[in-house]
Every structure is written in structure tokens, then in C-alpha cells.
Amino acid sequence: MEKMWSGRFSEASSELLEKFNASINFDKELYLEDINGSKAHVKMLAKQKIITEDECLKITNALNQILQEIIDGKFIFDIKDEDIHMSIEKKLSQIVGSDIGGKLHTARSRNDQVALDFRLYFLKSTKNIAHELLNLITTLKDISSNNLQTIMPGYTHLQHAQPVSLAFHLMAYSFMFMRDFQRLESSFKRNNLSPLGSCALAGTPHNTDRDFVAQELGFEGITPNAMDGVSDRDFALELLFNISVIFTHTSRLCEEIIMWSTSEFGFIKISDKFSTGSSIMPQKKNPDVAELIRGKTGRVYGNLIALLTTMKALPLAYNKDMQEDKEGVFDSVNTALSSLVILNQMLKESSFNKENMKKASMTGHLTATDLADFLVREKNIPFRQAHFITGKIVAKAEELSKDISELSSDDIKNINENIDDEALKVLDLISSMQARKSKGGTSTQSVKEQIDILENWIKNINF
């Protein structure tokens, strides 16, 4: 079969061009989207009496046969066919003959065909990633529910700051991932439009029904401008951006898991199933899953920047540069799905060392701010003075080699007349954590409310 565009040419393509121009090696991943799009298109052609019902049936049956051959691994992808669209059309004509097979491409161009296939892939992938995100959010929520009283240091500048619960800390990530889910959901709705029928760039003189095809394929509507329909890759950029933000968050979580798994922290024990060893040091147990996810963040960032750069100065409408839009998206989608699945399972099978977390909370004088707030609130002392008095108490604790939460009345007598047994109560770690009852705080009641917010959101998801 000659190339569909060969009529204007007098010489065959160079073998160099065949290899350089072809995208079949990677866009064959769109086979299902391409076949489904073609089946909807040919059904529309028959409905509009552009082809006969018999021709529609023969083409549809042949497309189903091709689909099964691909699924069974019997279909041969040939680089000479350039891309998935021409590969399937060539096989179609071999099955039903070129007189019938050649009618499939009536009233469409490869420009709107690839735009359609890629959008269908985007919609499918967006939902798949959202599903795995939801699994991760649910796991973090469940771990949080079981660790409402597990006290640990809260950090700023990676320095001990104030006591918090493990539940509170992990809920912060839950809400990060909730926003990631919402971005995917919003992007899906915004880009759920069919470009098919835009043809090359200006529409078609044939009496087509774009709305019918869109409905057949599950779209909410059609792209309103044909030139934009074939030129737009915002949906791909949005997907790459959304994945990049997800990896910003997974990378932060993985960085903490890596630190927490060290001997210096000892907060988490990662299951042997998700750890590796050393080829030379038999004692090693490495958090490779977390490190790999952290490392893959640069990979998905790179895919986003690559497509942004490709699209930044393209004149309308379609340009061959846009063939470069797919490999990075395929890579980022596969990277996101595999990373979210394994991160979720690793967290499910990890355990947290509550004693080590509590021990770490007893260094760094985490309740110093509570004492200063107490002096302001209960003793009517100006904050700057309260800050100075508390500093004196911290210095005394340092002198005694104690944490401020361990000080007794005898330890601090004569430092200031406002420091009494009542003041000492606020230095207790649990009391400090529970005192922060403000909405969004680390008290048990506040964290329970945060979990309720998340659970209600999950119940109302319709995506």
C-alpha cells in the first residue's frame, strides 16, 4: 500500500526519512483510542449517509478484528506505516479492500485524529492517576486515624519546633494530595471536548455530525474552533503539570521517609519487601523506593519543560513538532502510576516507632512557646518579657541537661515569681499538643475534624 499522501510525490521516501519521521514505535500505545475513534467516526458517516450501512458494518467488523490482533500480539507494526493511524488503516484496507477501507478517512485528517486519540488517552490517564491518588490519600488518612496520640516533633528549618501528632503531620500530606486530585478533576472537566471533525484545520464540507461522535465517545461536547481543536495541547501540558505537582508532594513525603528511616531518627521501619541491601555492606537496609520516587521527580519535571518548550512558538495550526508531545506524556503517566501504587503499598506495610518519636520530642525544648503564651495569657505579661523569661527557663534546662518539659518546681525556683506549678503544667508535651484546639491545629479534636473533612470529601467524589 502506498502512503496515503504519495500522489503528489514522484520519488519514494528516503530510508533515513522513514526512520526519522515515524512515530509508530511509541504512538502505537494509542491503538485502543484510535480504533474507538474510528468506530465512532464511521458510525457517524453512515448515520449522515456519507457511506452505506453495509460499508459501516464491514469497516467496524474489520476494526474489531484489528483490535483483537493487537491484543493477541499478532499485529505487525511496521515503521514504513509512519504512525498508528496509517498502520491501522493499511490493515483495514487489506481486510475489506481499499475501495471500502479508503472511505474511513472521509471528513477527517490525521491532525484531528491524533488530537482525538491523545485527548482520549489524557482522559483515561487522568482518571487512572486520580484513582491511585485516592488510594494513597485513604492510606494516609487511615494511618492518621490510628496515630492521633502518637507524639512527635514538629519542625521548622528542620529544627525541633513544637510537639505535634503523627496524625497531624500525615494529614498535611493528605490535603496536599487532595488538591492534586482536585486539579486532575478540574482538568478532566475542562478538556473533555472532542476535536474530531476539525479535520486538517478548517473543518470539512461534508455533512458531518460532530456532536454525535462526541457523544458516542463519552465527551461532554466539541471543541468550538477547528483550528484550535487540532493545535491545542493544553490538556497534555496540564496533565504534565498536574503530575509534576504530585511529584513535588510525593518527593517531600519520600524525603521525610528517607530521613525518618535513618538511625538518627528511627521514626519508621520500612518493610523488607520495599527495601534493598548493599552489595558490600551486609548490614544495610536502603529506602530505595522513596529515593527512586524522589529521583523520578526530576524526570517528570523535564517532560513538562520539554513540551512547554516545544509548544511555545508554534504557528497555527498543526506542525510536525507536535509529534514530540507524546513520549514525555506516556513516560510521566507510567511513572506516576507505578510510583503512586508502590508508595501506597510501602506505607501500608511500614510501621512507626512511637517511642523514638516521643523520645525525639523530649529534645529541643518544644514546649517553650507554650510557657511564653501562658505568661501572656494568664499572668498578663507582655510577650517580649514573657519571651525573655522563657529563655531563662530554657537556659536553666540546658544547664541541668534536661528538656524543658522535664523541669520540676525545684529546678526553676527563684528564676521568676510568675513561674509556679500551674505554669509548669503547660510544659507537658501532651498538654502542649492538645492545647492547640484552633481549627486546623494539632489537638486530637482538631485532627479528628480534619479527618472528618477528608472522609466527607471522599464520600462525595463523583469522578
C-alpha positions as CSV (number, residue, x, y, z in Angstrom):
1,M,0.0,0.0,0.0
2,E,1.4,3.4,-1.0
3,K,1.4,6.2,1.6
4,M,-1.9,8.0,1.6
5,W,-0.2,11.2,0.8
6,S,2.1,9.8,-2.0
7,G,0.0,11.0,-5.0
8,R,1.8,14.3,-5.2
9,F,5.3,12.8,-5.0
10,S,7.4,11.3,-7.8
11,E,10.1,9.7,-5.6
12,A,9.9,7.3,-2.7
13,S,10.8,8.4,0.8
14,S,14.4,8.1,1.9
15,E,15.0,5.3,4.3
16,L,16.5,8.0,6.6
17,L,13.2,9.9,6.5
18,E,11.3,6.7,7.1
19,K,13.1,6.3,10.4
20,F,13.3,9.9,11.4
21,N,9.6,10.7,10.6
22,A,8.0,7.7,12.1
23,S,6.2,7.7,15.4
24,I,4.8,4.2,15.3
25,N,7.3,2.9,17.8
26,F,5.7,5.0,20.6
27,D,2.2,6.1,19.4
28,K,1.1,2.5,19.0
29,E,0.2,2.9,22.6
30,L,-2.8,4.8,21.3
31,Y,-4.2,1.8,19.4
32,L,-7.4,1.5,21.5
33,E,-8.2,5.2,21.3
34,D,-7.5,5.2,17.6
35,I,-9.8,2.2,16.9
36,N,-12.6,3.5,19.2
37,G,-12.4,6.9,17.5
38,S,-12.6,5.3,14.0
39,K,-15.6,3.2,15.0
40,A,-17.4,6.3,16.2
41,H,-16.4,8.2,13.1
42,V,-17.6,5.6,10.7
43,K,-20.8,5.2,12.6
44,M,-21.4,8.9,12.1
45,L,-20.5,8.7,8.4
46,A,-23.2,6.0,7.9
47,K,-25.8,8.0,10.0
48,Q,-25.2,11.0,7.8
49,K,-25.4,8.7,4.6
50,I,-21.9,9.6,3.6
51,I,-21.2,5.9,3.4
52,T,-23.7,3.0,3.4
53,E,-24.7,0.9,6.4
54,D,-23.1,-2.1,4.8
55,E,-19.8,-0.3,4.4
56,C,-20.0,0.8,8.0
57,L,-20.6,-2.7,9.2
58,K,-17.7,-4.1,7.2
59,I,-15.3,-1.4,8.5
60,T,-16.5,-1.8,12.1
61,N,-16.0,-5.6,12.0
62,A,-12.6,-5.2,10.5
63,L,-11.6,-2.7,13.2
64,N,-12.7,-5.1,15.9
65,Q,-10.6,-7.8,14.2
66,I,-7.6,-5.5,14.2
67,L,-8.1,-4.7,17.8
68,Q,-8.1,-8.4,18.7
69,E,-5.0,-9.0,16.7
70,I,-3.2,-6.2,18.6
71,I,-4.4,-7.5,21.9
72,D,-3.3,-11.1,21.0
73,G,0.2,-9.8,19.9
74,K,-0.4,-10.8,16.3
75,F,-0.5,-7.4,14.7
76,I,2.7,-6.3,13.0
77,F,3.7,-2.6,13.5
78,D,5.8,-1.5,10.5
79,I,7.9,1.6,10.6
80,K,7.0,2.3,7.0
81,D,3.4,2.9,8.1
82,E,4.7,6.0,10.0
83,D,2.1,6.1,12.7
84,I,-0.7,4.2,14.4
85,H,-3.3,5.8,12.3
86,M,-1.8,4.7,8.9
87,S,-0.9,1.3,10.3
88,I,-4.5,0.5,11.3
89,E,-5.9,2.0,8.0
90,K,-3.4,-0.1,6.0
91,K,-4.5,-3.3,7.7
92,L,-8.2,-2.3,7.4
93,S,-7.8,-2.0,3.6
94,Q,-6.1,-5.4,3.5
95,I,-9.2,-6.9,5.2
96,V,-12.1,-5.1,3.4
97,G,-10.3,-3.8,0.3
98,S,-9.1,-0.3,-0.4
99,D,-12.4,0.8,-2.0
100,I,-14.2,0.4,1.3
101,G,-11.2,0.9,3.7
102,G,-10.3,4.1,2.0
103,K,-13.7,5.6,2.9
104,L,-12.9,5.6,6.7
105,H,-10.8,8.7,6.4
106,T,-13.6,10.7,4.8
107,A,-14.2,14.0,6.6
108,R,-11.2,13.7,8.9
109,S,-7.5,14.4,8.9
110,R,-4.6,12.8,10.8
111,N,-4.5,16.2,12.6
112,D,-7.9,15.8,14.3
113,Q,-7.4,12.1,14.5
114,V,-4.3,12.3,16.6
115,A,-5.8,15.2,18.6
116,L,-8.8,12.9,19.4
117,D,-6.6,9.9,20.3
118,F,-4.4,11.9,22.5
119,R,-7.4,13.5,24.3
120,L,-8.9,10.1,24.9
121,Y,-5.6,8.9,26.4
122,F,-5.5,12.1,28.5
123,L,-8.9,11.5,29.9
124,K,-8.2,7.8,30.7
125,S,-4.9,8.6,32.3
126,T,-6.2,11.4,34.3
127,K,-8.8,9.2,35.9
128,N,-6.3,6.4,36.5
129,I,-3.9,8.7,38.3
130,A,-6.7,10.2,40.3
131,H,-7.8,6.7,41.4
132,E,-4.3,5.9,42.6
133,L,-4.1,9.2,44.4
134,L,-7.3,8.5,46.2
135,N,-5.9,5.2,47.4
136,L,-2.8,7.0,48.8
137,I,-5.0,9.6,50.5
138,T,-7.1,6.9,52.1
139,T,-4.0,5.1,53.4
140,L,-2.6,8.3,54.9
141,K,-6.0,9.0,56.5
142,D,-6.2,5.5,57.9
143,I,-2.6,5.7,59.4
144,S,-3.6,9.1,60.8
145,S,-6.7,7.7,62.5
146,N,-4.6,5.2,64.3
147,N,-2.0,7.7,65.5
148,L,-4.0,10.5,67.0
149,Q,-2.0,10.3,70.2
150,T,1.4,9.5,68.7
151,I,3.5,12.5,69.6
152,M,6.5,13.6,67.5
153,P,8.5,16.8,67.0
154,G,7.1,19.3,64.5
155,Y,9.9,21.1,62.6
156,T,10.7,24.4,61.1
157,H,14.0,24.9,59.3
158,L,14.4,21.1,60.1
159,Q,14.8,22.2,63.8
160,H,12.6,21.0,66.6
161,A,9.8,23.5,66.9
162,Q,6.6,22.3,68.7
163,P,5.1,18.9,69.6
164,V,2.6,17.5,67.1
165,S,0.9,14.2,66.5
166,L,2.0,11.8,63.7
167,A,-1.7,12.0,62.6
168,F,-1.4,15.8,62.2
169,H,1.8,15.5,60.3
170,L,0.5,13.0,57.8
171,M,-2.8,14.8,57.4
172,A,-0.8,17.7,55.9
173,Y,0.2,15.4,53.1
174,S,-3.4,14.1,52.8
175,F,-4.6,17.6,52.0
176,M,-1.7,18.2,49.5
177,F,-2.8,15.1,47.6
178,M,-6.5,16.1,47.9
179,R,-5.6,19.3,46.0
180,D,-3.7,17.2,43.4
181,F,-6.9,15.1,42.9
182,Q,-9.0,18.2,42.5
183,R,-6.6,19.6,39.9
184,L,-6.9,16.4,37.9
185,E,-10.7,16.5,38.3
186,S,-10.9,20.1,37.1
187,S,-8.5,19.5,34.2
188,F,-10.6,16.5,33.1
189,K,-13.8,18.6,33.0
190,R,-12.2,21.5,31.2
191,N,-10.7,19.3,28.5
192,N,-13.5,16.8,28.0
193,L,-14.2,18.0,24.4
194,S,-13.9,16.2,21.1
195,P,-11.7,17.7,18.4
196,L,-12.8,15.2,15.8
197,G,-14.4,16.9,12.8
198,S,-12.0,19.8,12.9
199,C,-10.3,18.0,10.0
200,A,-6.9,19.5,9.0
201,L,-7.6,22.9,10.5
202,A,-10.7,24.5,8.9
203,G,-13.5,21.9,9.2
204,T,-15.0,19.9,6.4
205,P,-17.5,20.5,3.6
206,H,-19.1,17.1,4.3
207,N,-22.4,16.9,6.2
208,T,-20.9,15.6,9.4
209,D,-22.3,15.5,12.9
210,R,-19.5,16.3,15.4
211,D,-21.9,16.2,18.4
212,F,-22.9,12.7,17.6
213,V,-19.3,11.5,17.5
214,A,-18.5,13.3,20.7
215,Q,-21.5,11.7,22.4
216,E,-20.5,8.2,21.1
217,L,-17.0,8.6,22.7
218,G,-18.3,10.0,26.0
219,F,-17.2,13.6,25.6
220,E,-19.2,16.5,27.2
221,G,-19.1,18.4,23.9
222,I,-16.9,19.5,21.0
223,T,-14.0,22.0,20.6
224,P,-15.7,25.1,19.2
225,N,-12.9,26.2,16.9
226,A,-11.4,23.8,14.3
227,M,-8.0,25.4,14.2
228,D,-7.7,25.4,18.0
229,G,-9.0,21.8,18.0
230,V,-6.0,20.5,16.1
231,S,-3.5,22.9,17.6
232,D,-4.3,22.6,21.3
233,R,-2.1,20.6,23.6
234,D,-3.1,22.4,26.8
235,F,-4.6,19.2,28.0
236,A,-1.2,17.4,27.7
237,L,0.6,20.3,29.4
238,E,-2.0,20.3,32.2
239,L,-1.5,16.6,32.7
240,L,2.3,17.0,32.8
241,F,1.9,20.0,35.3
242,N,-0.5,18.1,37.5
243,I,1.9,15.1,37.6
244,S,4.8,17.4,38.4
245,V,2.9,18.9,41.4
246,I,2.0,15.4,42.6
247,F,5.7,14.5,42.5
248,T,6.6,17.7,44.3
249,H,4.4,16.3,47.1
250,T,5.5,12.7,46.9
251,S,9.1,13.8,46.8
252,R,8.7,15.8,50.0
253,L,7.0,12.9,51.7
254,C,9.7,10.5,50.5
255,E,12.4,12.8,51.7
256,E,11.0,12.6,55.2
257,I,10.5,8.9,55.0
258,I,14.2,8.6,54.0
259,M,15.3,10.7,57.0
260,W,12.9,9.0,59.3
261,S,14.3,5.6,58.4
262,T,17.8,6.6,59.4
263,S,19.4,5.5,62.7
264,E,19.5,9.2,63.7
265,F,15.7,9.4,63.5
266,G,14.4,5.9,63.7
267,F,10.8,7.0,63.3
268,I,9.8,4.5,60.6
269,K,10.6,0.9,59.8
270,I,10.1,0.2,56.1
271,S,9.1,-3.4,55.3
272,D,11.8,-5.6,53.9
273,K,9.5,-6.1,50.9
274,F,10.2,-2.5,49.9
275,S,13.9,-2.2,50.9
276,T,17.1,-3.2,49.3
277,G,20.6,-4.1,50.6
278,S,24.2,-3.3,49.8
279,S,26.5,-5.4,47.6
280,I,29.3,-4.9,50.1
281,M,27.8,-3.9,53.5
282,P,25.7,-6.8,54.8
283,Q,24.0,-4.6,57.5
284,K,22.5,-2.1,55.1
285,K,18.8,-1.7,54.5
286,N,18.2,1.1,52.0
287,P,14.9,3.0,51.4
288,D,15.2,2.7,47.6
289,V,11.5,3.1,46.8
290,A,11.4,6.5,48.5
291,E,14.7,7.5,46.9
292,L,13.6,6.4,43.4
293,I,10.4,8.4,43.7
294,R,12.3,11.4,44.8
295,G,14.7,10.9,41.9
296,K,11.8,10.5,39.3
297,T,10.6,14.0,40.2
298,G,13.3,15.5,38.0
299,R,12.2,13.2,35.2
300,V,8.6,14.4,35.2
301,Y,9.7,18.0,35.6
302,G,11.8,17.5,32.5
303,N,8.9,16.2,30.5
304,L,6.8,19.2,31.4
305,I,9.6,21.7,30.4
306,A,10.2,19.8,27.2
307,L,6.6,20.1,26.0
308,L,6.3,23.7,27.1
309,T,9.4,24.5,25.0
310,T,8.1,22.5,22.0
311,M,4.8,24.4,22.1
312,K,6.0,27.9,22.9
313,A,6.4,29.4,19.4
314,L,4.5,27.1,17.1
315,P,2.4,28.9,14.4
316,L,-1.2,27.6,14.0
317,A,-2.3,25.0,13.1
318,Y,-0.6,21.6,13.2
319,N,3.1,21.3,12.9
320,K,5.2,18.1,12.9
321,D,6.9,19.4,16.1
322,M,3.8,18.2,17.9
323,Q,4.8,14.6,17.3
324,E,7.1,15.3,20.2
325,D,4.1,15.7,22.5
326,K,3.5,12.1,23.3
327,E,6.6,10.3,24.6
328,G,7.0,12.6,27.6
329,V,3.4,12.3,28.5
330,F,3.4,8.5,28.2
331,D,6.5,8.4,30.4
332,S,5.1,10.7,33.0
333,V,1.8,8.9,33.2
334,N,3.5,5.5,33.6
335,T,5.9,6.9,36.1
336,A,3.1,8.5,38.2
337,L,1.0,5.3,38.2
338,S,3.8,3.0,39.2
339,S,5.1,5.4,41.8
340,L,1.8,6.0,43.5
341,V,1.0,2.3,43.6
342,I,4.3,1.3,45.3
343,L,4.3,4.4,47.6
344,N,0.9,3.5,48.8
345,Q,1.7,-0.2,49.4
346,M,5.0,0.7,51.1
347,L,3.2,3.0,53.6
348,K,0.6,0.3,54.3
349,E,3.3,-2.2,55.2
350,S,5.6,0.2,57.2
351,S,5.5,0.7,60.9
352,F,6.2,3.7,63.1
353,N,8.3,3.7,66.2
354,K,6.2,5.7,68.7
355,E,8.9,5.5,71.4
356,N,11.6,7.0,69.3
357,M,9.2,9.8,68.2
358,K,8.3,10.6,71.8
359,K,12.0,10.5,72.8
360,A,12.8,12.9,70.0
361,S,10.1,15.2,71.2
362,M,11.9,15.5,74.5
363,T,14.8,17.3,73.0
364,G,14.8,20.8,71.7
365,H,12.5,22.3,74.3
366,L,9.4,22.0,72.2
367,T,7.0,23.4,74.8
368,A,8.9,26.7,75.3
369,T,6.4,28.6,73.3
370,D,3.6,27.2,75.5
371,L,5.2,28.8,78.6
372,A,5.6,32.1,76.9
373,D,1.9,32.0,75.8
374,F,0.9,31.0,79.3
375,L,2.7,34.0,80.8
376,V,1.0,36.4,78.4
377,R,-2.5,34.8,78.7
378,E,-2.6,34.0,82.5
379,K,-0.1,36.5,84.0
380,N,-0.7,39.4,81.7
381,I,3.0,39.8,80.9
382,P,3.9,41.5,77.6
383,F,5.1,38.9,75.1
384,R,8.6,40.3,74.8
385,Q,9.1,40.0,78.5
386,A,7.5,36.5,78.5
387,H,9.9,35.5,75.7
388,F,12.8,36.7,77.8
389,I,11.6,34.8,80.9
390,T,11.1,31.6,78.9
391,G,14.6,32.0,77.5
392,K,15.9,32.0,81.1
393,I,14.0,28.8,81.8
394,V,15.4,27.2,78.6
395,A,18.9,28.2,79.7
396,K,18.3,26.5,83.1
397,A,17.1,23.3,81.5
398,E,20.3,23.3,79.3
399,E,22.4,23.8,82.5
400,L,20.6,20.8,84.1
401,S,20.9,18.7,80.9
402,K,17.1,18.4,80.8
403,D,14.4,19.2,78.3
404,I,12.2,22.0,79.4
405,S,9.3,19.5,79.6
406,E,11.2,17.6,82.3
407,L,11.7,20.5,84.7
408,S,10.4,20.4,88.3
409,S,9.4,23.1,90.7
410,D,12.7,22.8,92.4
411,D,14.6,23.2,89.2
412,I,13.1,26.6,88.4
413,K,12.5,28.2,91.8
414,N,13.8,31.7,92.1
415,I,14.0,32.3,88.3
416,N,10.8,34.4,88.2
417,E,7.9,34.8,90.7
418,N,5.4,34.1,87.8
419,I,6.8,30.6,87.3
420,D,4.8,28.2,89.5
421,D,3.3,24.7,89.4
422,E,0.5,26.0,87.2
423,A,3.0,27.3,84.7
424,L,4.9,24.0,84.7
425,K,1.7,22.1,83.6
426,V,1.9,23.8,80.1
427,L,5.4,22.4,79.6
428,D,4.0,18.8,79.3
429,L,4.2,17.5,75.7
430,I,0.8,16.1,75.5
431,S,-0.8,19.2,77.1
432,S,1.1,21.3,74.6
433,M,-0.2,19.3,71.7
434,Q,-3.8,19.2,73.0
435,A,-3.8,23.0,73.7
436,R,-3.8,23.8,70.0
437,K,-7.5,23.4,69.6
438,S,-7.9,26.0,66.9
439,K,-9.3,24.8,63.6
440,G,-6.5,23.1,61.7
441,G,-4.4,22.6,64.8
442,T,-2.7,19.6,66.2
443,S,-5.0,18.7,69.1
444,T,-6.7,15.4,68.8
445,Q,-10.1,17.0,68.4
446,S,-8.8,19.3,65.6
447,V,-7.2,16.4,63.8
448,K,-10.4,14.3,64.1
449,E,-12.2,17.2,62.4
450,Q,-9.6,17.3,59.6
451,I,-10.1,13.5,59.1
452,D,-13.9,14.1,59.0
453,I,-13.4,16.8,56.3
454,L,-11.3,14.3,54.3
455,E,-13.8,11.5,54.7
456,N,-16.8,13.7,53.7
457,W,-14.9,14.8,50.7
458,I,-14.1,11.2,49.7
459,K,-17.8,10.2,50.1
460,N,-18.9,13.0,47.7
461,I,-16.4,12.3,45.0
462,N,-18.1,11.7,41.7
463,F,-15.1,11.2,39.3
